[in-house]
Amino acid sequence: MQLTFVKREELSPCVWEYYFKPERAIDYVPGQYIDVILDNVEDDPRGRGRVFTLTSLPSDELLSFVVKFQEPVSLYKQYLELLQEGDRAHCNNAMGDLILPKDTARPLVFVAGGIGIASYASMLKKMLAKREERDVYLFYALRSKYEQIFKDLLNSYPLQLKTIVIAPNRLSAQQIMHSSPPNALIYLSGSERFVEGLSQNLETLGVDQSQMVYDYFEGYDEL
């Protein structure tokens, strides 16, 4: 499907939110992702496409997602930085299993490493819009306080708990378990290292894999 670039907005010194207008409405569920293809990207070893979790709502006119720029900047992201209003891109159908459960009574634990917080933006927006009263516990790990994004959104939703951990402090599986209900569904989103490390430690503490949902942000070694 063809996308038309509309604008970008700075969320932090290294994170931007990009907005595109699709040629027609895309069917997706909050928490899912799309593969955004820039046809004019050449010689990038990872190809012309990248996967981005949508931060918009299905009812929005524009699709949005966030991008973190860190050195060295890939060729793909260099092209993203150069996009002008009206430039074109393409995307495939939305995919992904990191979505809200139908059972609104089940507690949810959102664990985010850095830009991984983007996985929960659309979910929180949906719950606010629909006035869904779910028990949500947030754990948000950051390298710096200046990298925090979606502050207004996180302050708008009545979270049961909001724990922000800033380096050099580290978020631990024990900390998550200590503050979470035993029947909660645990979401893990961030770099592959972040997600794998916490999921393995949670399993060691007795959390079954069926109680966890993962979302990796490829291309990020750290938070």
VOTORTI-56268 format. One record per residue (C-alpha): y, x, z; residue in one letter. Coordinates in steps of 0.5 Angstrom, whole numbers, always signed. Example, Ala and Ser with C-alpha at 12.3 -4.5 7.8 and 13.67 -1.06 7.14 Angstrom:
ATOM      Y      X      Z  drenmar
ATOM     -9    +25    +16        A
ATOM     -2    +27    +14        S
//
This chain:
ATOM      Y      X      Z  drenmar
ATOM     +0     +0     +0        M
ATOM     +7     +2     -2        Q
ATOM    +12     +4     +4        L
ATOM    +19     +5     +3        T
ATOM    +23     +9     +8        F
ATOM    +28     +6    +12        V
ATOM    +31    +10    +18        K
ATOM    +29    +15    +24        R
ATOM    +31    +15    +31        E
ATOM    +31    +21    +36        E
ATOM    +27    +19    +42        L
ATOM    +27    +26    +45        S
ATOM    +29    +33    +43        P
ATOM    +23    +34    +39        C
ATOM    +20    +27    +38        V
ATOM    +23    +22    +33        W
ATOM    +21    +15    +31        E
ATOM    +20    +13    +24        Y
ATOM    +21     +6    +20        Y
ATOM    +18     +4    +14        F
ATOM    +18     -3    +10        K
ATOM    +12     -5     +7        P
ATOM    +11     -8     +0        E
ATOM     +8    -14     +4        R
ATOM     +6    -15    +11        A
ATOM     +0    -11    +14        I
ATOM     -5    -14    +18        D
ATOM     -6    -10    +25        Y
ATOM     -7    -10    +32        V
ATOM     -3     -7    +37        P
ATOM     -6     +0    +39        G
ATOM     -8     +1    +32        Q
ATOM     -6     +7    +27        Y
ATOM     -5     +8    +19        I
ATOM     -6    +14    +15        D
ATOM     +1    +15    +12        V
ATOM     +1    +19     +5        I
ATOM     +7    +23     +2        L
ATOM     +5    +24     -5        D
ATOM    +10    +30     -6        N
ATOM     +6    +34     -1        V
ATOM     +3    +40     -4        E
ATOM     -1    +46     -1        D
ATOM     -2    +43     +6        D
ATOM     -9    +45     +8        P
ATOM     -9    +38    +12        R
ATOM     -8    +34     +5        G
ATOM     -2    +29     +4        R
ATOM     -4    +24     +9        G
ATOM     -3    +24    +17        R
ATOM     -5    +19    +22        V
ATOM     +0    +15    +26        F
ATOM     -1    +10    +31        T
ATOM     +4     +4    +30        L
ATOM     +9     +3    +35        T
ATOM    +12     -3    +32        S
ATOM     +9    -11    +33        L
ATOM     +5    -14    +27        P
ATOM    +11    -19    +27        S
ATOM    +16    -14    +26        D
ATOM    +19    -13    +19        E
ATOM    +19     -6    +19        L
ATOM    +13     -1    +21        L
ATOM    +14     +4    +26        S
ATOM    +11    +11    +29        F
ATOM    +13    +17    +33        V
ATOM    +12    +24    +30        V
ATOM    +13    +30    +35        K
ATOM    +16    +36    +31        F
ATOM    +14    +43    +34        Q
ATOM    +13    +50    +31        E
ATOM    +10    +52    +27        P
ATOM    +12    +46    +23        V
ATOM     +7    +44    +18        S
ATOM     +9    +43    +11        L
ATOM     +7    +35    +11        Y
ATOM    +12    +35    +17        K
ATOM    +17    +39    +13        Q
ATOM    +17    +33     +8        Y
ATOM    +18    +28    +13        L
ATOM    +24    +31    +16        E
ATOM    +27    +31     +9        L
ATOM    +26    +24     +7        L
ATOM    +32    +20     +5        Q
ATOM    +33    +12     +5        E
ATOM    +29     +9     +0        G
ATOM    +24    +15     -1        D
ATOM    +17    +12     -2        R
ATOM    +10    +13     +1        A
ATOM     +3    +10     +2        H
ATOM     -1     +8     +7        C
ATOM     -8     +5     +8        N
ATOM    -11     -1    +12        N
ATOM    -10     -1    +20        A
ATOM    -16     +2    +24        M
ATOM    -18     +4    +31        G
ATOM    -21     +1    +37        D
ATOM    -16     +3    +42        L
ATOM    -13     -5    +43        I
ATOM    -13     -9    +49        L
ATOM    -19    -13    +51        P
ATOM    -19    -20    +51        K
ATOM    -20    -21    +58        D
ATOM    -13    -21    +61        T
ATOM    -16    -21    +68        A
ATOM    -19    -14    +67        R
ATOM    -14     -8    +70        P
ATOM    -12     -3    +65        L
ATOM    -11     +4    +66        V
ATOM     -6     +8    +61        F
ATOM     -7    +15    +61        V
ATOM     -2    +19    +56        A
ATOM     -1    +26    +55        G
ATOM     +6    +27    +52        G
ATOM     +6    +24    +45        I
ATOM     +0    +20    +47        G
ATOM     +4    +15    +50        I
ATOM     +6    +12    +43        A
ATOM     -1     +9    +43        S
ATOM     +1     +4    +49        Y
ATOM     +8     +2    +46        A
ATOM     +6     -4    +41        S
ATOM     +1     -6    +47        M
ATOM     +6     -6    +52        L
ATOM    +11    -10    +47        K
ATOM     +6    -15    +46        K
ATOM     +5    -16    +53        M
ATOM    +12    -17    +54        L
ATOM    +13    -22    +48        A
ATOM     +7    -26    +50        K
ATOM     +9    -26    +57        R
ATOM     +2    -23    +59        E
ATOM     +1    -22    +66        E
ATOM     -4    -16    +66        R
ATOM     -5    -11    +71        D
ATOM     -3     -4    +68        V
ATOM     -3     +3    +71        Y
ATOM     +0     +8    +68        L
ATOM     -1    +16    +68        F
ATOM     +4    +20    +64        Y
ATOM     +3    +27    +63        A
ATOM     +9    +31    +60        L
ATOM    +11    +39    +59        R
ATOM    +18    +37    +61        S
ATOM    +22    +31    +63        K
ATOM    +26    +32    +57        Y
ATOM    +20    +30    +53        E
ATOM    +19    +23    +56        Q
ATOM    +20    +17    +51        I
ATOM    +20    +10    +51        F
ATOM    +23    +10    +58        K
ATOM    +26     +3    +57        D
ATOM    +20     +0    +55        L
ATOM    +16     +3    +61        L
ATOM    +21     +0    +66        N
ATOM    +21     -7    +63        S
ATOM    +14     -8    +64        Y
ATOM    +12    -10    +71        P
ATOM     +7     -4    +72        L
ATOM     +2     -4    +78        Q
ATOM     +3     +4    +78        L
ATOM     +7     +9    +74        K
ATOM     +5    +16    +76        T
ATOM     +9    +21    +72        I
ATOM     +6    +28    +72        V
ATOM    +11    +34    +69        I
ATOM     +8    +41    +68        A
ATOM     +7    +46    +72        P
ATOM     +3    +40    +76        N
ATOM     -3    +37    +72        R
ATOM     -6    +30    +72        L
ATOM    -13    +30    +75        S
ATOM    -19    +26    +74        A
ATOM    -19    +25    +82        Q
ATOM    -12    +23    +82        Q
ATOM    -13    +17    +76        I
ATOM    -20    +15    +80        M
ATOM    -16    +15    +87        H
ATOM    -11    +10    +84        S
ATOM    -15     +6    +80        S
ATOM    -19     -1    +81        P
ATOM    -26     +1    +80        P
ATOM    -27     -4    +74        N
ATOM    -21     -2    +70        A
ATOM    -22     +0    +63        L
ATOM    -19     +7    +62        I
ATOM    -15     +9    +56        Y
ATOM    -14    +16    +54        L
ATOM     -9    +18    +49        S
ATOM     -6    +25    +47        G
ATOM     -8    +32    +45        S
ATOM    -16    +33    +43        E
ATOM    -16    +38    +49        R
ATOM    -12    +33    +54        F
ATOM    -17    +27    +52        V
ATOM    -24    +31    +52        E
ATOM    -22    +35    +59        G
ATOM    -20    +28    +63        L
ATOM    -26    +24    +60        S
ATOM    -31    +30    +62        Q
ATOM    -28    +30    +69        N
ATOM    -28    +23    +69        L
ATOM    -35    +22    +67        E
ATOM    -37    +27    +73        T
ATOM    -34    +23    +78        L
ATOM    -38    +17    +76        G
ATOM    -34    +13    +70        V
ATOM    -39    +11    +65        D
ATOM    -37    +12    +58        Q
ATOM    -37     +5    +56        S
ATOM    -31     +4    +61        Q
ATOM    -27     +9    +57        M
ATOM    -23     +8    +50        V
ATOM    -20    +15    +47        Y
ATOM    -15    +16    +42        D
ATOM    -14    +23    +40        Y
ATOM     -7    +26    +37        F
ATOM    -10    +31    +31        E
ATOM     -6    +37    +30        G
ATOM     -3    +38    +37        Y
ATOM     -6    +43    +42        D
ATOM     -2    +41    +48        E
ATOM     +1    +35    +51        L
//
